[in-house]
């Protein structure tokens, strides 16, 4: 891989990491918000953002440099989703299984 490609790849990972961090902060603000409807909307927006970020990461070929970020996003997505559902669902178990199978394919 050329130096320029590595730099671009690294900068994409940095942007995705920043997006993950921003969405986690948004979810925390939602958690601390006193307005129930506003809290729910902030949390839903953060969940959709994490879902989109996860789809972006999983749209790439499985690769070791992306692995830590992808696992972090999977965890954040599942934790927020479980929090909103106030429980753990079969869908979340399947999300975990798909994520782990992808990571083990490396």
ChimeraX attribute file (.defattr): number of C-alpha atoms within 10 A of each C-alpha:
attribute: neighborCount
match mode: 1-to-1
recipient: residues
	/A:1	5
	/A:2	7
	/A:3	8
	/A:4	9
	/A:5	10
	/A:6	11
	/A:7	11
	/A:8	12
	/A:9	14
	/A:10	14
	/A:11	12
	/A:12	12
	/A:13	17
	/A:14	13
	/A:15	12
	/A:16	20
	/A:17	17
	/A:18	12
	/A:19	16
	/A:20	23
	/A:21	15
	/A:22	15
	/A:23	24
	/A:24	21
	/A:25	13
	/A:26	18
	/A:27	23
	/A:28	16
	/A:29	14
	/A:30	22
	/A:31	16
	/A:32	10
	/A:33	14
	/A:34	10
	/A:35	10
	/A:36	11
	/A:37	11
	/A:38	12
	/A:39	19
	/A:40	16
	/A:41	13
	/A:42	20
	/A:43	24
	/A:44	17
	/A:45	16
	/A:46	25
	/A:47	23
	/A:48	15
	/A:49	18
	/A:50	25
	/A:51	18
	/A:52	12
	/A:53	21
	/A:54	21
	/A:55	12
	/A:56	12
	/A:57	20
	/A:58	16
	/A:59	9
	/A:60	9
	/A:61	10
	/A:62	16
	/A:63	15
	/A:64	11
	/A:65	11
	/A:66	18
	/A:67	16
	/A:68	12
	/A:69	18
	/A:70	26
	/A:71	17
	/A:72	14
	/A:73	24
	/A:74	20
	/A:75	16
	/A:76	21
	/A:77	25
	/A:78	22
	/A:79	16
	/A:80	19
	/A:81	21
	/A:82	14
	/A:83	13
	/A:84	14
	/A:85	10
	/A:86	9
	/A:87	10
	/A:88	14
	/A:89	12
	/A:90	8
	/A:91	10
	/A:92	16
	/A:93	12
	/A:94	11
	/A:95	15
	/A:96	16
	/A:97	12
	/A:98	13
	/A:99	17
	/A:100	13
	/A:101	11
	/A:102	15
	/A:103	17
	/A:104	9
	/A:105	8
	/A:106	10
